[in-house]
Amino acid sequence: MTDTTDMTECAPRPRGRVLGERVLGEQVIGEAYEAAEILSAARLCVDPELRAAVESLPGSLRRIALYHFGWEHADGTPAAGNAGKAIRPALVLAAVRALGGDPLSAVRAAAAVELTHNFTLLHDDVMDRDATRRHRPTAWTVFGDSDAILAGDALQALAQRMLAEDPHPGAPAAAARLAACVVELCAGQHADCVLESRGPDEVSLAECLAMAEAKTGALLGCACAIGAAYAGAGVDTVEALDGFGRQAGLAFQLIDDVIGIWGDPARTGKPARADLAVRKKSLPVVAALASGTPEGAELAGLYGREPGQGDLERMARAVEGAGGRDWAQLHAADRMSRALGELARAVPDPERAGGLLALAEFVTRRSH
């Protein structure tokens, strides 16, 4: 690929001042990077690879993918849209750096992970009938179900092709891990669909947590593990970073589920109480349903009928009154603590781990 991007810009720069203190294991470290800078740097160096991959698609599929990433409007004219936060590719590059490797050697792998993530988004939006993503209509609402699904399939194929064509010695292991992750993602989505078909009192927290790990934790763990593989790390380190990503991913999902009920639509790009409107059995909801409280019983009744005027607000109050919101936030903190334990095992030097820690804290401390 020919590109004029200065790849030295892909690395976040250490700040001249301490931006805050974070606890990693028994040590307190000065956080030398801001997550926003790490994400911006990752987007800067991964976007050219993503654009080149998408531009290689046949015309009809290319148009849908360019729209999905926010690079074109539905009519094909250029758009300066939002392609997402780049959390997963940033994790790949941060893991390489934390283990002493060259992040620039893993840009293709980071792009492959981002393509895989967007393949799941295109499919999930169809299955969940989500009408809005990143503050504009989802691809299926513009192009139809079949076209959105096929575009997602194409992105997944592009991800595997990028790794197959990458001469880096870590690429074969990364390709195998990413393929296994896709299978796990599909199993997690299937479990989600099965849970949604059950009654409000027929879903357990254990099932929901297992589903969330497969749907969300698996790809974050895979991103970190691929970064470790590109850094030439041993098996134990690769698995520890996979564990770090999985636990951080569960914390991410817990917070995301909170945002799905109480997030600000102006910041989330989705309608208020979006998860409640579709009767989603998110983790705060299931925790509330299992609480044995009067509010939990009220929520079960509301979930079992067609929505009426004011029901969404009543549901939100019931989830909070039954302790679902508090449970999700406390459990997110617990998962973050486990993630830090895995990170300390993989990267004992807290200064080297700073980038990964900043990203993990970003996804678990966001409010929208």
Order of alpha helices (4+ residues) and beta strands (2+ residues): beta-beta-alpha-alpha-alpha-alpha-beta-beta-alpha-alpha-alpha-alpha-alpha-alpha-alpha-alpha-alpha-alpha-alpha-alpha-alpha
